[in-house]
Amino acid sequence: MTVLVIAEHDHATVKPATLNTVTAGIACQSGDVHVLVAGANAAEAAAAAAKIAGVAKVIAADSPSLAENLAENVAAQVLAIAKNYSHILFPATANGKNVAPRVAAKLDVAQISDITKVDSPDTFERPIYAGNAIATVQSSDAIKVITVRTTGFDAAAATGGSATVENAEGVADSGKSSFVGREVTKSERPELTAAKIIVSGGRALGSAEKFQEVMAPLADKLNAGLGASRAAVDAGYAPNDWQVGQTGKIVAPQLYIAAGISGAIQHLAGMKDSKVIVAINKDPEAPIFSVADYGLEADLFTAVPELVKAL
């Protein structure tokens, strides 16, 4: 049977997490890979999905009920075609994690969460204990519902494919939830999960003012995303959407610079797949140094401004 990837999109473009999920779908070796684009007036997103290398077919479901990606409605759309597939893959993003459990429950199967590797069509690897151990999970379910940790898979090429686009009837509104409003944080900096360089600060910065004063110039110099540890977020130094870690965003940029972050296991779980990790901390025993490719034992209030000047 074939593999179905649930696209994450903004109705006009396909988000990068979809590309990584397509790669995971190809690795399932179960047949063709199809992509579901569920939205409203999302023809552009469907056309973009059709260009992804490795995709055989795009199913475009268009309905006003899918305009805001409400989990109940998207899950109903997936369930309408689920029986045609052996694997249903979602990116392990906020949206994916919201919809996948509903689909798994309705299909009466066990969800396989946060996979980082496909060993065979029925066997997968996923991190447990904040990434300190890897569990190998084998499933005998007829339909496997899976969320994919996108940092575990390379992104499929966004161009080069020539999939057919098939229109499907959009589902009616479930009536179980309604869209009230959305507050979107706007920033000129790259979004964390898509940034190639991330600069993160920790509790050692001491205040929101110092966080901005010390970390923002470095992020601006490098055109980097700005992140923070949970301790810094809990202390009010940075907003919630900057949090990197097990309970924040899982990232794997080309370069990750951690300043004043001790390296608690929950933070390491969210960034240790970064290609190059640079740690700045005045505590030589800080756990962050155990995963860092380059470590600087120094006071961040001195080292970071000097780094900015050097750049």
Phi, psi and omega in degrees: 000174185260168182253136177248124175255129178270114185287141170258127188206171176244026180077344178244323180229159177266132182283152185305328182302331179296323182296319178293323181291326175298318177301318177297321179296319178297322181293340180292343173054037184254359183133208180292158175251123175250152179237130175263122173251102181256115183193195178233124185054047186254031181299324179296319178295320179296320178296321178295320180295326181294339181273351182292129180298132177097352180269130182268326183210144174245129176257115182258111178254118186242123180198144176302334181291345182257008185297325185251013178057036177298133189301319183297319182286319179295319178299318178297323179293318178296315182296332181296335181238004188300326186295347181275000190230151176267332180227136174237116187248133176240145168296144180278058177257180179302317179293314181299317180290341179279324185268318188305314181298328178293318179295314181299317181296316180295327178275353181059047176233164178273125176290141175253113192260140165061044183290147178241352180202146175251114178276322178199173182303339181241007185228131187222157176247141179214146180284145173226168182051053178056033176088003180281346177218154178245124178263136173260121187245127177247134184238136176255006180297143181295322176241123183260120179260120192228138166254142188248122172287109191295336179290347181275352184227141175293153178284137173291155178295133183284346179229163179110343179273164179216055182287152173280152178248121181246128180276137178238152180290128179286148182283158175282160178297131181290335183078004183272342179209162179218151180276124182258313181180168180218132174251114185252128176282124180256134181213146176280346179281157179298148176291141189306312186288348179248352185289140176277337176230135178230134175246122183237145177240157182241192184297336182298343180291334169089332181196162177297323180296314179294325179302311180292319184296321186268315189274324185299316179299324179292317178298319180295319180299322185265359187052049187254158169287150181252122181238178181205157174281166179297323180300319180291322178292314180298329180279355178087012181283336185214153180288162184301324186285000174266353188290128176250132179149186183302322180258011177238229181260139176267121185232156176211065181285174175292325181222129178235119180250120182248117181245123179069026178250122184290326179102044175300152186304325181293326178286317181301325180299335184265351186219000188287351175273003177300145185294313178230128181244126177244127182243133175239115183202140181275354178266111183295342181265006182299131182301337181302330181293339181289338180249355185282140172281326178226129180236136177239114178275097185199163175285122184298331181292340175262314187291318184293313176299324177294322177295318178299317179296321181293331180282000000 
